[in-house]
Amino acid sequence: MSELAILGAAIGAGLAAIGAGIGIGRIGSSAMEAIGRQPDQAGKIRTNMIIIAALVEGVALFAVVICFMAL
């Protein structure tokens, strides 16, 4: 197995994890701002935030799995 393939898989997995972290951070930030503006809608906003965060995390996990399968 080539060292470059291992390096590429590691970089790809790292970028996927960083992207997920940034995405979830932005989701949380936007949700808190929305709750601050509309406190009566906090339940709906929180539910939507959790669903979207789960989808982002799922895509990141898929990207990491693909990076390791590429080895």
Phi and psi restraints in degrees (range 20) as a CNS / XPLOR table:
assign (resid 1 and name C) (resid 2 and name N)
       (resid 2 and name CA) (resid 2 and name C) 1.0 -75.9 20.0 2
assign (resid 2 and name N) (resid 2 and name CA)
       (resid 2 and name C) (resid 3 and name N) 1.0 143.3 20.0 2
assign (resid 2 and name C) (resid 3 and name N)
       (resid 3 and name CA) (resid 3 and name C) 1.0 -65.3 20.0 2
assign (resid 3 and name N) (resid 3 and name CA)
       (resid 3 and name C) (resid 4 and name N) 1.0 -32.1 20.0 2
assign (resid 3 and name C) (resid 4 and name N)
       (resid 4 and name CA) (resid 4 and name C) 1.0 -67.6 20.0 2
assign (resid 4 and name N) (resid 4 and name CA)
       (resid 4 and name C) (resid 5 and name N) 1.0 -33.9 20.0 2
assign (resid 4 and name C) (resid 5 and name N)
       (resid 5 and name CA) (resid 5 and name C) 1.0 -65.9 20.0 2
assign (resid 5 and name N) (resid 5 and name CA)
       (resid 5 and name C) (resid 6 and name N) 1.0 -41.4 20.0 2
assign (resid 5 and name C) (resid 6 and name N)
       (resid 6 and name CA) (resid 6 and name C) 1.0 -64.9 20.0 2
assign (resid 6 and name N) (resid 6 and name CA)
       (resid 6 and name C) (resid 7 and name N) 1.0 -43.3 20.0 2
assign (resid 6 and name C) (resid 7 and name N)
       (resid 7 and name CA) (resid 7 and name C) 1.0 -63.0 20.0 2
assign (resid 7 and name N) (resid 7 and name CA)
       (resid 7 and name C) (resid 8 and name N) 1.0 -42.1 20.0 2
assign (resid 7 and name C) (resid 8 and name N)
       (resid 8 and name CA) (resid 8 and name C) 1.0 -63.7 20.0 2
assign (resid 8 and name N) (resid 8 and name CA)
       (resid 8 and name C) (resid 9 and name N) 1.0 -41.1 20.0 2
assign (resid 8 and name C) (resid 9 and name N)
       (resid 9 and name CA) (resid 9 and name C) 1.0 -65.6 20.0 2
assign (resid 9 and name N) (resid 9 and name CA)
       (resid 9 and name C) (resid 10 and name N) 1.0 -40.2 20.0 2
assign (resid 9 and name C) (resid 10 and name N)
       (resid 10 and name CA) (resid 10 and name C) 1.0 -66.3 20.0 2
assign (resid 10 and name N) (resid 10 and name CA)
       (resid 10 and name C) (resid 11 and name N) 1.0 -41.9 20.0 2
assign (resid 10 and name C) (resid 11 and name N)
       (resid 11 and name CA) (resid 11 and name C) 1.0 -65.7 20.0 2
assign (resid 11 and name N) (resid 11 and name CA)
       (resid 11 and name C) (resid 12 and name N) 1.0 -42.4 20.0 2
assign (resid 11 and name C) (resid 12 and name N)
       (resid 12 and name CA) (resid 12 and name C) 1.0 -61.9 20.0 2
assign (resid 12 and name N) (resid 12 and name CA)
       (resid 12 and name C) (resid 13 and name N) 1.0 -43.6 20.0 2
assign (resid 12 and name C) (resid 13 and name N)
       (resid 13 and name CA) (resid 13 and name C) 1.0 -65.4 20.0 2
assign (resid 13 and name N) (resid 13 and name CA)
       (resid 13 and name C) (resid 14 and name N) 1.0 -39.8 20.0 2
assign (resid 13 and name C) (resid 14 and name N)
       (resid 14 and name CA) (resid 14 and name C) 1.0 -64.2 20.0 2
assign (resid 14 and name N) (resid 14 and name CA)
       (resid 14 and name C) (resid 15 and name N) 1.0 -42.7 20.0 2
assign (resid 14 and name C) (resid 15 and name N)
       (resid 15 and name CA) (resid 15 and name C) 1.0 -65.1 20.0 2
assign (resid 15 and name N) (resid 15 and name CA)
       (resid 15 and name C) (resid 16 and name N) 1.0 -37.3 20.0 2
assign (resid 15 and name C) (resid 16 and name N)
       (resid 16 and name CA) (resid 16 and name C) 1.0 -63.8 20.0 2
assign (resid 16 and name N) (resid 16 and name CA)
       (resid 16 and name C) (resid 17 and name N) 1.0 -41.3 20.0 2
assign (resid 16 and name C) (resid 17 and name N)
       (resid 17 and name CA) (resid 17 and name C) 1.0 -67.9 20.0 2
assign (resid 17 and name N) (resid 17 and name CA)
       (resid 17 and name C) (resid 18 and name N) 1.0 -40.8 20.0 2
assign (resid 17 and name C) (resid 18 and name N)
       (resid 18 and name CA) (resid 18 and name C) 1.0 -64.7 20.0 2
assign (resid 18 and name N) (resid 18 and name CA)
       (resid 18 and name C) (resid 19 and name N) 1.0 -43.2 20.0 2
assign (resid 18 and name C) (resid 19 and name N)
       (resid 19 and name CA) (resid 19 and name C) 1.0 -61.4 20.0 2
assign (resid 19 and name N) (resid 19 and name CA)
       (resid 19 and name C) (resid 20 and name N) 1.0 -40.6 20.0 2
assign (resid 19 and name C) (resid 20 and name N)
       (resid 20 and name CA) (resid 20 and name C) 1.0 -65.7 20.0 2
assign (resid 20 and name N) (resid 20 and name CA)
       (resid 20 and name C) (resid 21 and name N) 1.0 -41.3 20.0 2
assign (resid 20 and name C) (resid 21 and name N)
       (resid 21 and name CA) (resid 21 and name C) 1.0 -61.9 20.0 2
assign (resid 21 and name N) (resid 21 and name CA)
       (resid 21 and name C) (resid 22 and name N) 1.0 -44.4 20.0 2
assign (resid 21 and name C) (resid 22 and name N)
       (resid 22 and name CA) (resid 22 and name C) 1.0 -64.2 20.0 2
assign (resid 22 and name N) (resid 22 and name CA)
       (resid 22 and name C) (resid 23 and name N) 1.0 -43.8 20.0 2
assign (resid 22 and name C) (resid 23 and name N)
       (resid 23 and name CA) (resid 23 and name C) 1.0 -62.2 20.0 2
assign (resid 23 and name N) (resid 23 and name CA)
       (resid 23 and name C) (resid 24 and name N) 1.0 -45.8 20.0 2
assign (resid 23 and name C) (resid 24 and name N)
       (resid 24 and name CA) (resid 24 and name C) 1.0 -68.1 20.0 2
assign (resid 24 and name N) (resid 24 and name CA)
       (resid 24 and name C) (resid 25 and name N) 1.0 -35.5 20.0 2
assign (resid 24 and name C) (resid 25 and name N)
       (resid 25 and name CA) (resid 25 and name C) 1.0 -62.6 20.0 2
assign (resid 25 and name N) (resid 25 and name CA)
       (resid 25 and name C) (resid 26 and name N) 1.0 -42.3 20.0 2
assign (resid 25 and name C) (resid 26 and name N)
       (resid 26 and name CA) (resid 26 and name C) 1.0 -68.0 20.0 2
assign (resid 26 and name N) (resid 26 and name CA)
       (resid 26 and name C) (resid 27 and name N) 1.0 -37.3 20.0 2
assign (resid 26 and name C) (resid 27 and name N)
       (resid 27 and name CA) (resid 27 and name C) 1.0 -61.8 20.0 2
assign (resid 27 and name N) (resid 27 and name CA)
       (resid 27 and name C) (resid 28 and name N) 1.0 -47.4 20.0 2
assign (resid 27 and name C) (resid 28 and name N)
       (resid 28 and name CA) (resid 28 and name C) 1.0 -62.3 20.0 2
assign (resid 28 and name N) (resid 28 and name CA)
       (resid 28 and name C) (resid 29 and name N) 1.0 -42.4 20.0 2
assign (resid 28 and name C) (resid 29 and name N)
       (resid 29 and name CA) (resid 29 and name C) 1.0 -62.6 20.0 2
assign (resid 29 and name N) (resid 29 and name CA)
       (resid 29 and name C) (resid 30 and name N) 1.0 -46.0 20.0 2
assign (resid 29 and name C) (resid 30 and name N)
       (resid 30 and name CA) (resid 30 and name C) 1.0 -65.8 20.0 2
assign (resid 30 and name N) (resid 30 and name CA)
       (resid 30 and name C) (resid 31 and name N) 1.0 -37.3 20.0 2
assign (resid 30 and name C) (resid 31 and name N)
       (resid 31 and name CA) (resid 31 and name C) 1.0 -66.5 20.0 2
assign (resid 31 and name N) (resid 31 and name CA)
       (resid 31 and name C) (resid 32 and name N) 1.0 -41.8 20.0 2
assign (resid 31 and name C) (resid 32 and name N)
       (resid 32 and name CA) (resid 32 and name C) 1.0 -66.0 20.0 2
assign (resid 32 and name N) (resid 32 and name CA)
       (resid 32 and name C) (resid 33 and name N) 1.0 -36.9 20.0 2
assign (resid 32 and name C) (resid 33 and name N)
       (resid 33 and name CA) (resid 33 and name C) 1.0 -65.7 20.0 2
assign (resid 33 and name N) (resid 33 and name CA)
       (resid 33 and name C) (resid 34 and name N) 1.0 -41.3 20.0 2
assign (resid 33 and name C) (resid 34 and name N)
       (resid 34 and name CA) (resid 34 and name C) 1.0 -65.8 20.0 2
assign (resid 34 and name N) (resid 34 and name CA)
       (resid 34 and name C) (resid 35 and name N) 1.0 -39.7 20.0 2
assign (resid 34 and name C) (resid 35 and name N)
       (resid 35 and name CA) (resid 35 and name C) 1.0 -66.1 20.0 2
assign (resid 35 and name N) (resid 35 and name CA)
       (resid 35 and name C) (resid 36 and name N) 1.0 -36.1 20.0 2
assign (resid 35 and name C) (resid 36 and name N)
       (resid 36 and name CA) (resid 36 and name C) 1.0 -63.9 20.0 2
assign (resid 36 and name N) (resid 36 and name CA)
       (resid 36 and name C) (resid 37 and name N) 1.0 -34.3 20.0 2
assign (resid 36 and name C) (resid 37 and name N)
       (resid 37 and name CA) (resid 37 and name C) 1.0 -81.5 20.0 2
assign (resid 37 and name N) (resid 37 and name CA)
       (resid 37 and name C) (resid 38 and name N) 1.0 -34.8 20.0 2
assign (resid 37 and name C) (resid 38 and name N)
       (resid 38 and name CA) (resid 38 and name C) 1.0 -130.8 20.0 2
assign (resid 38 and name N) (resid 38 and name CA)
       (resid 38 and name C) (resid 39 and name N) 1.0 75.4 20.0 2
assign (resid 38 and name C) (resid 39 and name N)
       (resid 39 and name CA) (resid 39 and name C) 1.0 -61.9 20.0 2
assign (resid 39 and name N) (resid 39 and name CA)
       (resid 39 and name C) (resid 40 and name N) 1.0 -26.6 20.0 2
assign (resid 39 and name C) (resid 40 and name N)
       (resid 40 and name CA) (resid 40 and name C) 1.0 -72.4 20.0 2
assign (resid 40 and name N) (resid 40 and name CA)
       (resid 40 and name C) (resid 41 and name N) 1.0 -15.7 20.0 2
assign (resid 40 and name C) (resid 41 and name N)
       (resid 41 and name CA) (resid 41 and name C) 1.0 -101.8 20.0 2
assign (resid 41 and name N) (resid 41 and name CA)
       (resid 41 and name C) (resid 42 and name N) 1.0 17.5 20.0 2
assign (resid 41 and name C) (resid 42 and name N)
       (resid 42 and name CA) (resid 42 and name C) 1.0 -59.2 20.0 2
assign (resid 42 and name N) (resid 42 and name CA)
       (resid 42 and name C) (resid 43 and name N) 1.0 -39.1 20.0 2
assign (resid 42 and name C) (resid 43 and name N)
       (resid 43 and name CA) (resid 43 and name C) 1.0 -63.5 20.0 2
assign (resid 43 and name N) (resid 43 and name CA)
       (resid 43 and name C) (resid 44 and name N) 1.0 -46.0 20.0 2
assign (resid 43 and name C) (resid 44 and name N)
       (resid 44 and name CA) (resid 44 and name C) 1.0 -67.2 20.0 2
assign (resid 44 and name N) (resid 44 and name CA)
       (resid 44 and name C) (resid 45 and name N) 1.0 -40.0 20.0 2
assign (resid 44 and name C) (resid 45 and name N)
       (resid 45 and name CA) (resid 45 and name C) 1.0 -65.4 20.0 2
assign (resid 45 and name N) (resid 45 and name CA)
       (resid 45 and name C) (resid 46 and name N) 1.0 -43.2 20.0 2
assign (resid 45 and name C) (resid 46 and name N)
       (resid 46 and name CA) (resid 46 and name C) 1.0 -63.8 20.0 2
assign (resid 46 and name N) (resid 46 and name CA)
       (resid 46 and name C) (resid 47 and name N) 1.0 -41.4 20.0 2
assign (resid 46 and name C) (resid 47 and name N)
       (resid 47 and name CA) (resid 47 and name C) 1.0 -61.8 20.0 2
assign (resid 47 and name N) (resid 47 and name CA)
       (resid 47 and name C) (resid 48 and name N) 1.0 -46.8 20.0 2
assign (resid 47 and name C) (resid 48 and name N)
       (resid 48 and name CA) (resid 48 and name C) 1.0 -63.7 20.0 2
assign (resid 48 and name N) (resid 48 and name CA)
       (resid 48 and name C) (resid 49 and name N) 1.0 -37.8 20.0 2
assign (resid 48 and name C) (resid 49 and name N)
       (resid 49 and name CA) (resid 49 and name C) 1.0 -62.2 20.0 2
assign (resid 49 and name N) (resid 49 and name CA)
       (resid 49 and name C) (resid 50 and name N) 1.0 -43.4 20.0 2
assign (resid 49 and name C) (resid 50 and name N)
       (resid 50 and name CA) (resid 50 and name C) 1.0 -66.3 20.0 2
assign (resid 50 and name N) (resid 50 and name CA)
       (resid 50 and name C) (resid 51 and name N) 1.0 -40.9 20.0 2
assign (resid 50 and name C) (resid 51 and name N)
       (resid 51 and name CA) (resid 51 and name C) 1.0 -63.7 20.0 2
assign (resid 51 and name N) (resid 51 and name CA)
       (resid 51 and name C) (resid 52 and name N) 1.0 -46.5 20.0 2
assign (resid 51 and name C) (resid 52 and name N)
       (resid 52 and name CA) (resid 52 and name C) 1.0 -66.1 20.0 2
assign (resid 52 and name N) (resid 52 and name CA)
       (resid 52 and name C) (resid 53 and name N) 1.0 -40.2 20.0 2
assign (resid 52 and name C) (resid 53 and name N)
       (resid 53 and name CA) (resid 53 and name C) 1.0 -62.9 20.0 2
assign (resid 53 and name N) (resid 53 and name CA)
       (resid 53 and name C) (resid 54 and name N) 1.0 -37.9 20.0 2
assign (resid 53 and name C) (resid 54 and name N)
       (resid 54 and name CA) (resid 54 and name C) 1.0 -65.6 20.0 2
assign (resid 54 and name N) (resid 54 and name CA)
       (resid 54 and name C) (resid 55 and name N) 1.0 -39.3 20.0 2
assign (resid 54 and name C) (resid 55 and name N)
       (resid 55 and name CA) (resid 55 and name C) 1.0 -65.9 20.0 2
assign (resid 55 and name N) (resid 55 and name CA)
       (resid 55 and name C) (resid 56 and name N) 1.0 -41.9 20.0 2
assign (resid 55 and name C) (resid 56 and name N)
       (resid 56 and name CA) (resid 56 and name C) 1.0 -62.6 20.0 2
assign (resid 56 and name N) (resid 56 and name CA)
       (resid 56 and name C) (resid 57 and name N) 1.0 -43.2 20.0 2
assign (resid 56 and name C) (resid 57 and name N)
       (resid 57 and name CA) (resid 57 and name C) 1.0 -64.4 20.0 2
assign (resid 57 and name N) (resid 57 and name CA)
       (resid 57 and name C) (resid 58 and name N) 1.0 -38.0 20.0 2
assign (resid 57 and name C) (resid 58 and name N)
       (resid 58 and name CA) (resid 58 and name C) 1.0 -63.3 20.0 2
assign (resid 58 and name N) (resid 58 and name CA)
       (resid 58 and name C) (resid 59 and name N) 1.0 -42.1 20.0 2
assign (resid 58 and name C) (resid 59 and name N)
       (resid 59 and name CA) (resid 59 and name C) 1.0 -65.0 20.0 2
assign (resid 59 and name N) (resid 59 and name CA)
       (resid 59 and name C) (resid 60 and name N) 1.0 -40.1 20.0 2
assign (resid 59 and name C) (resid 60 and name N)
       (resid 60 and name CA) (resid 60 and name C) 1.0 -65.0 20.0 2
assign (resid 60 and name N) (resid 60 and name CA)
       (resid 60 and name C) (resid 61 and name N) 1.0 -42.0 20.0 2
assign (resid 60 and name C) (resid 61 and name N)
       (resid 61 and name CA) (resid 61 and name C) 1.0 -63.4 20.0 2
assign (resid 61 and name N) (resid 61 and name CA)
       (resid 61 and name C) (resid 62 and name N) 1.0 -41.0 20.0 2
assign (resid 61 and name C) (resid 62 and name N)
       (resid 62 and name CA) (resid 62 and name C) 1.0 -60.7 20.0 2
assign (resid 62 and name N) (resid 62 and name CA)
       (resid 62 and name C) (resid 63 and name N) 1.0 -42.9 20.0 2
assign (resid 62 and name C) (resid 63 and name N)
       (resid 63 and name CA) (resid 63 and name C) 1.0 -63.6 20.0 2
assign (resid 63 and name N) (resid 63 and name CA)
       (resid 63 and name C) (resid 64 and name N) 1.0 -40.7 20.0 2
assign (resid 63 and name C) (resid 64 and name N)
       (resid 64 and name CA) (resid 64 and name C) 1.0 -65.6 20.0 2
assign (resid 64 and name N) (resid 64 and name CA)
       (resid 64 and name C) (resid 65 and name N) 1.0 -42.3 20.0 2
assign (resid 64 and name C) (resid 65 and name N)
       (resid 65 and name CA) (resid 65 and name C) 1.0 -62.6 20.0 2
assign (resid 65 and name N) (resid 65 and name CA)
       (resid 65 and name C) (resid 66 and name N) 1.0 -42.7 20.0 2
assign (resid 65 and name C) (resid 66 and name N)
       (resid 66 and name CA) (resid 66 and name C) 1.0 -62.5 20.0 2
assign (resid 66 and name N) (resid 66 and name CA)
       (resid 66 and name C) (resid 67 and name N) 1.0 -40.1 20.0 2
assign (resid 66 and name C) (resid 67 and name N)
       (resid 67 and name CA) (resid 67 and name C) 1.0 -61.0 20.0 2
assign (resid 67 and name N) (resid 67 and name CA)
       (resid 67 and name C) (resid 68 and name N) 1.0 -41.8 20.0 2
assign (resid 67 and name C) (resid 68 and name N)
       (resid 68 and name CA) (resid 68 and name C) 1.0 -76.4 20.0 2
assign (resid 68 and name N) (resid 68 and name CA)
       (resid 68 and name C) (resid 69 and name N) 1.0 -28.1 20.0 2
assign (resid 68 and name C) (resid 69 and name N)
       (resid 69 and name CA) (resid 69 and name C) 1.0 -71.4 20.0 2
assign (resid 69 and name N) (resid 69 and name CA)
       (resid 69 and name C) (resid 70 and name N) 1.0 -25.7 20.0 2
assign (resid 69 and name C) (resid 70 and name N)
       (resid 70 and name CA) (resid 70 and name C) 1.0 -69.2 20.0 2
assign (resid 70 and name N) (resid 70 and name CA)
       (resid 70 and name C) (resid 71 and name N) 1.0 -16.5 20.0 2
